[in-house]
Amino acid sequence: MTENEIKVLMKKYLNGTITKEEESLLEKFDYKLLSKNHQNIFKNSKHKNSIGQKLAKSINNSKRRNPLLQWAQVAASLTLLMGLTYFIYTNTAEQGVVEPYEEITKSTDWGQKLNLVLADGTEVYLNSGSTIKFPKLFEADKRVVELDGEAFFDVAENPDKPFIIKSGEVETTVLGTSFNVNTYSESNQVAVTVATGKVKVASREKEIFLMPNEQGVFDKQSKSISKKKIDIAALLHWKDGIIYFEDAELSEVLETLERWYGVTFEVDNENIGDCHLTASYNNERLSAVLESIVYAKKGISYEFLNSKKIQLKGKCTD
């Protein structure tokens, strides 16, 4: 008999609508093996009392017969019920029916980072100012998480359960690979960059497949997705505490520093943002980074207005 057939017969058995022929089929079912773990069959005390009441009702409604024969049949029925209940309980538990869904949310402030290991073994490196939501257990036929911000994923391989990251209008799907997702809500783009394996990036209008050292970019305004080659090693320096800029506009540099150190910048000359900077900083203090920038870009100076606010003054000459 299949599991569904057993469940149907069990339901009929409990509500008293089972026929003799169907009851005979149940009795032939190999419940002995299942009943070895009978101590685990009840979900809780309420469930245990409910089963007991149904058994008592069945016994009380039975016709008068030889007492020894009656109790032998009751005992057999009880053992059968215990075995089948255990069978149904454990199978539904494996399918995620019994265990309630529990979602976990983890966030980082500006200047903070966080490493996580999900229930399936997937490793997540969460960058500053980011939020990730994921279930306590992945019980469905796919593993789904939600991300706002930036994170690097090293996904545990499972061909039967695709790993999906939802980032607004974009879904990134993998089976087992490593990649970076940048999806800060204030940004006009969602960028997915692959380190190993193969990744699918899809919106409602289009989908693309990415290989190692390829980056897919979704434009939130045009709804388009583009693909390009990129140096993944340089992009992932943030995981190791390294800030890396290659011919980056100073406006982009300041945004990165704000996220990295949890500060804000005030600029008295908007043209400063048009400067370009190529530099690398390995776990440096903010003051050391700022000294390096004003040394490389003559004409710029900075001043701490307080511990979290910095004013950038002057005119940049590339």
C-alpha positions as CSV (number, residue, x, y, z in Angstrom):
1,M,0.0,0.0,0.0
2,T,1.1,3.6,-0.6
3,E,1.4,6.2,2.1
4,N,-1.8,7.9,0.8
5,E,-3.8,4.7,0.8
6,I,-2.6,4.0,4.4
7,K,-3.7,7.5,5.5
8,V,-7.2,7.1,3.9
9,L,-7.7,3.7,5.6
10,M,-6.4,5.2,8.9
11,K,-8.9,8.0,8.7
12,K,-11.7,5.6,8.0
13,Y,-10.6,3.4,11.0
14,L,-10.7,6.4,13.4
15,N,-14.1,7.7,12.3
16,G,-15.7,4.2,12.2
17,T,-16.4,4.0,8.5
18,I,-13.9,1.4,7.6
19,T,-15.2,-1.9,6.0
20,K,-14.1,-5.4,7.1
21,E,-12.2,-5.8,3.9
22,E,-10.3,-2.5,4.4
23,E,-9.6,-3.3,8.0
24,S,-8.2,-6.6,6.9
25,L,-5.8,-4.7,4.6
26,L,-4.7,-2.6,7.5
27,E,-4.0,-5.6,9.6
28,K,-1.7,-7.0,6.9
29,F,0.3,-3.8,7.1
30,D,3.7,-4.3,8.7
31,Y,3.1,-2.2,11.8
32,K,5.4,-4.1,14.0
33,L,8.5,-2.4,12.7
34,L,7.0,1.0,13.0
35,S,5.7,0.4,16.6
36,K,9.2,-0.1,17.9
37,N,9.4,3.7,18.3
38,H,5.9,4.0,19.7
39,Q,7.0,6.5,22.4
40,N,7.4,9.1,19.7
41,I,4.0,8.8,18.0
42,F,2.2,11.5,19.9
43,K,2.8,15.1,18.9
44,N,1.7,16.4,22.3
45,S,-0.5,15.6,25.3
46,K,-3.6,17.0,23.5
47,H,-3.0,14.7,20.5
48,K,-2.5,11.7,22.8
49,N,-5.8,12.4,24.6
50,S,-7.6,12.8,21.3
51,I,-6.4,9.4,20.1
52,G,-7.3,7.8,23.4
53,Q,-10.8,9.2,23.3
54,K,-11.3,7.8,19.8
55,L,-10.1,4.4,20.9
56,A,-12.4,4.5,24.0
57,K,-15.4,5.4,21.8
58,S,-14.6,2.6,19.4
59,I,-14.4,0.1,22.4
60,N,-17.6,1.4,24.0
61,N,-19.6,1.1,20.8
62,S,-18.5,-2.4,20.0
63,K,-21.0,-5.2,20.4
64,R,-20.9,-7.5,23.5
65,R,-18.6,-10.5,22.7
66,N,-16.2,-12.9,24.4
67,P,-14.2,-10.7,26.8
68,L,-10.9,-12.4,26.1
69,L,-11.5,-12.1,22.3
70,Q,-12.6,-8.5,22.7
71,W,-9.5,-7.4,24.5
72,A,-7.2,-9.3,22.2
73,Q,-8.7,-7.4,19.3
74,V,-8.5,-4.1,21.2
75,A,-4.8,-4.7,21.9
76,A,-4.1,-5.6,18.3
77,S,-6.0,-2.5,17.2
78,L,-4.0,-0.3,19.6
79,T,-0.7,-1.6,18.4
80,L,-1.8,-1.1,14.8
81,L,-2.9,2.4,15.6
82,M,0.3,3.3,17.3
83,G,2.4,2.0,14.4
84,L,0.3,3.8,11.7
85,T,0.2,7.0,13.7
86,Y,4.0,6.9,14.1
87,F,4.3,6.3,10.3
88,I,2.1,9.2,9.4
89,Y,3.6,11.5,12.0
90,T,7.2,10.9,11.0
91,N,6.4,11.2,7.3
92,T,4.5,14.4,7.6
93,A,7.3,15.8,9.8
94,E,9.9,15.1,7.1
95,Q,7.7,16.9,4.6
96,G,7.6,20.0,6.9
97,V,3.9,19.6,7.8
98,V,4.4,19.2,11.6
99,E,7.3,21.6,12.2
100,P,6.0,25.2,12.1
101,Y,7.7,27.7,9.8
102,E,10.1,30.0,11.6
103,E,11.8,32.9,9.8
104,I,15.1,34.4,11.0
105,T,16.2,38.0,10.3
106,K,19.8,39.1,10.6
107,S,21.0,42.7,10.0
108,T,24.2,44.7,10.2
109,D,24.6,48.4,10.9
110,W,27.0,50.6,8.9
111,G,30.5,49.6,9.8
112,Q,29.5,46.1,10.9
113,K,29.8,42.7,9.1
114,L,28.5,39.3,10.0
115,N,29.3,35.7,9.0
116,L,26.4,33.1,9.1
117,V,26.0,29.4,8.4
118,L,22.5,28.5,7.4
119,A,20.8,25.2,8.2
120,D,21.8,23.5,4.9
121,G,25.5,24.4,5.5
122,T,25.5,27.5,3.2
123,E,28.0,30.2,4.4
124,V,26.9,33.8,4.2
125,Y,29.1,36.9,4.6
126,L,26.9,39.9,5.2
127,N,28.3,43.3,4.5
128,S,27.6,46.5,6.3
129,G,24.1,48.0,6.3
130,S,22.5,44.7,5.0
131,T,19.6,42.5,6.0
132,I,19.0,38.8,5.2
133,K,15.8,36.8,6.0
134,F,15.9,33.0,5.9
135,P,14.0,30.0,7.4
136,K,15.3,28.2,10.4
137,L,15.0,25.0,8.4
138,F,14.8,24.6,4.6
139,E,11.8,22.1,4.4
140,A,10.4,22.8,0.9
141,D,11.7,21.7,-2.5
142,K,13.8,24.9,-2.7
143,R,15.9,27.1,-0.4
144,V,14.7,30.7,-0.4
145,V,16.3,33.7,1.3
146,E,15.7,37.5,1.0
147,L,18.5,40.0,0.8
148,D,18.7,43.8,1.1
149,G,22.3,45.0,0.9
150,E,25.4,43.0,0.0
151,A,26.4,39.5,0.8
152,F,28.7,36.7,-0.4
153,F,27.2,33.3,-0.6
154,D,29.1,30.0,-0.6
155,V,26.1,27.7,-1.3
156,A,26.0,24.1,0.0
157,E,25.4,21.8,-3.0
158,N,22.0,20.2,-3.3
159,P,20.7,19.4,-6.8
160,D,17.3,18.6,-5.4
161,K,16.9,22.0,-3.7
162,P,17.8,25.1,-5.7
163,F,19.1,28.0,-3.6
164,I,17.2,31.2,-4.4
165,I,18.1,34.8,-3.3
166,K,15.2,37.3,-3.7
167,S,16.4,40.9,-4.1
168,G,13.3,43.0,-5.0
169,E,12.5,42.2,-8.6
170,V,15.5,40.0,-9.1
171,E,15.9,36.3,-8.3
172,T,19.3,34.6,-8.3
173,T,19.1,30.8,-8.5
174,V,22.0,28.3,-7.9
175,L,22.5,24.6,-6.9
176,G,25.9,24.9,-5.3
177,T,28.3,27.7,-6.0
178,S,29.8,30.9,-4.6
179,F,28.9,34.4,-5.7
180,N,28.3,38.0,-4.5
181,V,25.0,39.9,-4.5
182,N,24.9,43.7,-4.2
183,T,21.3,44.9,-3.8
184,Y,21.3,47.9,-1.5
185,S,17.8,49.5,-1.7
186,E,19.1,53.0,-2.3
187,S,21.1,51.8,-5.3
188,N,19.6,51.9,-8.9
189,Q,21.2,48.5,-9.6
190,V,21.3,44.9,-8.4
191,A,24.7,43.3,-9.2
192,V,25.4,39.5,-9.0
193,T,29.0,38.4,-9.5
194,V,30.0,34.8,-9.7
195,A,33.2,33.3,-8.1
196,T,32.5,29.6,-8.8
197,G,29.9,27.5,-10.5
198,K,26.9,28.7,-12.6
199,V,24.2,31.2,-11.5
200,K,20.9,32.2,-13.1
201,V,19.8,35.8,-12.6
202,A,16.2,36.5,-13.6
203,S,13.6,39.3,-13.6
204,R,10.1,39.3,-14.9
205,E,11.3,40.3,-18.4
206,K,14.6,38.4,-18.8
207,E,17.0,35.9,-17.4
208,I,20.7,35.3,-18.0
209,F,23.3,32.7,-16.9
210,L,26.6,33.7,-15.3
211,M,29.9,31.9,-15.1
212,P,32.9,32.6,-12.9
213,N,34.3,36.1,-13.2
214,E,31.0,37.3,-14.8
215,Q,28.7,39.9,-13.4
216,G,25.0,40.4,-14.1
217,V,23.5,43.8,-13.5
218,F,19.8,44.6,-13.2
219,D,18.8,48.2,-13.8
220,K,15.9,49.0,-11.6
221,Q,14.7,51.8,-13.9
222,S,15.0,50.3,-17.3
223,K,14.3,46.7,-16.0
224,S,17.1,45.4,-18.2
225,I,19.8,42.9,-17.3
226,S,23.3,43.1,-18.7
227,K,26.4,40.9,-18.4
228,K,30.1,41.6,-18.3
229,K,33.5,40.2,-17.4
230,I,34.9,41.3,-14.0
231,D,37.8,40.6,-11.7
232,I,36.0,38.7,-8.9
233,A,39.0,38.7,-6.6
234,A,39.1,42.5,-6.5
235,L,35.3,42.7,-5.9
236,L,35.4,40.3,-3.0
237,H,38.2,42.1,-1.0
238,W,35.5,43.4,1.4
239,K,35.2,39.9,2.9
240,D,38.8,40.1,4.1
241,G,38.5,43.7,5.5
242,I,40.1,45.3,2.4
243,I,38.7,48.3,0.6
244,Y,39.6,48.3,-3.0
245,F,39.0,51.2,-5.5
246,E,40.1,51.1,-9.2
247,D,39.5,54.3,-11.1
248,A,36.4,54.9,-8.9
249,E,34.7,58.3,-8.8
250,L,35.2,60.0,-5.4
251,S,31.4,60.1,-4.9
252,E,31.5,56.3,-5.1
253,V,34.4,56.2,-2.7
254,L,32.6,58.3,-0.1
255,E,29.5,56.1,-0.3
256,T,31.7,53.1,0.3
257,L,33.4,54.7,3.3
258,E,30.1,55.7,4.8
259,R,29.0,52.1,4.7
260,W,32.3,50.7,5.8
261,Y,32.9,53.0,8.8
262,G,29.3,54.1,9.7
263,V,29.8,57.8,9.0
264,T,28.4,60.5,6.8
265,F,30.1,63.0,4.6
266,E,29.2,66.6,3.8
267,V,30.8,68.0,0.6
268,D,31.0,71.8,0.1
269,N,31.9,71.4,-3.6
270,E,29.9,68.9,-5.7
271,N,32.7,68.8,-8.3
272,I,34.8,66.9,-5.7
273,G,32.7,63.8,-6.6
274,D,34.1,63.8,-10.1
275,C,37.6,63.0,-9.0
276,H,38.9,59.4,-9.6
277,L,40.8,57.2,-7.2
278,T,42.7,54.0,-7.4
279,A,43.7,52.7,-4.0
280,S,43.6,49.7,-1.6
281,Y,43.2,49.8,2.2
282,N,43.7,46.8,4.4
283,N,41.8,47.2,7.7
284,E,42.9,50.8,8.0
285,R,41.5,53.4,10.4
286,L,39.3,56.0,8.7
287,S,41.7,58.8,9.5
288,A,44.5,56.9,7.7
289,V,42.3,56.4,4.7
290,L,41.3,60.1,4.6
291,E,45.0,61.2,4.9
292,S,45.8,59.0,2.0
293,I,43.0,60.5,-0.2
294,V,44.0,64.1,0.5
295,Y,47.6,63.3,-0.1
296,A,46.8,61.8,-3.5
297,K,44.2,64.4,-4.5
298,K,45.8,67.8,-3.9
299,G,43.4,70.6,-3.1
300,I,41.1,68.6,-0.9
301,S,41.0,68.7,2.9
302,Y,38.7,67.2,5.5
303,E,37.4,68.0,9.0
304,F,35.6,65.9,11.6
305,L,32.5,67.8,12.6
306,N,31.8,65.0,15.2
307,S,32.7,61.3,15.5
308,K,30.2,60.4,12.8
309,K,30.1,63.4,10.5
310,I,33.0,64.6,8.2
311,Q,33.2,67.6,6.0
312,L,35.2,67.4,2.8
313,K,36.4,70.8,1.4
314,G,38.3,72.2,-1.5
315,K,38.6,71.4,-5.2
316,C,39.9,68.2,-6.7
317,T,42.5,68.1,-9.4
318,D,43.0,64.7,-11.0
